[in-house]
Amino acid sequence: MKKMTFLISVLFMGLAAAGCSETLDNADFIEDYVYPEDPSDPGDGTDPDVVGENQVKVISFNMRTGGADNGTQNAWGARREGIPAMMAKENPTVMGVQEALSYQLTFVTENVPGYEYYGVGRDDGGSTGETMAIFYKTDVVELGDHGTFWLSETPDEVSYGWDAAYRRTATWAFFTVKATGKKFFYINTHLDSEGSEAREQSIRLICDKLAELNPDGYPSILTADFNSTTDDAIFDPLKMVMHDARTDAAVTDQFGTYNGWGTTTSAIDHIFYSDFTPLEYHTIMDRWNGVQYISDHYPISALLEFE
């Protein structure tokens, strides 16, 4: 079992919510959060986390679009160097990423052996724009039926939805665990940062798609940057059919997921599941290959066991 990365004594120093900045893609901004000054760095020699044959380890990771932050210490060319180390240590079965551009996806496949991905660009259904890709470990699972829908009134077309500021997609896929033959269904997405109606309607659409695409009721996983905390009423329909891994896991934490490069925090990235037993949930806050912030969001992970 993976040990908690940080002691529970790391406390929230300020809990009062303030208004969202127009320049930040976050929700429920909390001031004065104190992060550890010297996060651990597992290093290249650390053994990968153990994932059993009857288990699935999933990571949700808003990896921050590579076109931003040029000329700063948070530019893609600098922070990307920590991602292979993170994946090697965390050893995910599947990993859903948000905001990724095509060259970021290529970097991962070229530098993290054993993973392939499926996903299309949100702006043309090809390679243009951010991709909500799903990476999967090829020697552990086999990719089955898969596809993409847009979070909109016309989900089968490249489109904007409701009051959204950006086109948003959801990537879905079935996977079969090679060692056991067990099958699961996975959706990865990113809700809009600006449109409140878009976030609400997107959740309703996702619930509809869970039923439509997975009529046989295979165990399911949903990961996303939801741009919302789970006490928001938009989650009510989803909570009727899926469960929050952070809340239910026997080993868990309560850290924020959006870090704003160490300036803020809010828990807006989530992992939902159905028909699994959640064993562990972690906010992955380590330093990787000397890089403290591999994104302005921390990756989050859940270790799920087939029932």
C-alpha positions, 0 to 999 in steps of 0.5 A: 500500500502506498504511504500517505505522501504528506502527514495529516498535520499539513493544515488548511490555514484559511478556509474562507472562499473568495471569488474566482479569478478570471485568469484561473481555471478553478473554483472555490478559491481558498486563500492562504493555503500552506503547502509543504516547503520541501515535498518528497521526490521519490526519484528514479530508483523507487519501485512502482506501486503494486496493482493486483490482478483484481485491481485497477489503478486510475489517475486523473491528471489535468496536465495543463495545456502546453501552449501556456506559461512560455518563458516561465519556470512552469513552461511545458518544456521544464515541467514535462521532465517530471511526468515520466517519473510520476507515471513510473512510480504511480503505475496506473492501469489507466490515466485520463488527462485533460487539456493535453495537446497532441505533442504533449501526448506524444511526449508521454508515449515516447518517454513512458514505455508500455502506454498507448492512448486514445483521444481526439482533439476537441476542436475538429475531432482529429488532432486540433485542440485539447484532448481528453485522452485516456492512456492505458497500460498495454500489457495489463489491459486491452482496449475495446470499443471506444469513442468521443462525444461532445458536451453539448446538445449535439454530442455527436458533432464538433460543437459548443454546449449551452453557455460554455466558453470552450468546446468540451469532449468526453472520451470513453472506452471499454477495457479488458484486464488481460490476466482475468478477463474482467471488463470495465468502462471508463469516461474521461472529461473536462467540464467548462470553466465558465458556463454554469449551465454547461457544467450542470447539463454536461453532468446530465449528459454524462449520466445518460451516456453511462446508461447508453454506452454501458447497457450491460452495467460493467464496472465504471470509472469517471474522471475529470476536472469538473471545475466544481467541488462535489458539494455543488448541486450539479453532482446530484444526478451523478451521485445517484449512479456513481460514488466518489472515490475520495469519500469512500476509500479506506485510505484517503486524503482531503488535499486540494487538487488545483494548486495554481503553481502553489498559490491556491487550492481547491478540490475540483478534480474527482474520480467517480466509480461504480461496482468497484471497491475503492481501496485508496485515494491519493492527491499526488503532491510529490516532487518528480525528477526535481520538478515540484509542479508538473502542472497547475493541478495535482494528479489524483489516483484511486486504487479500485478492486473488482467486486 
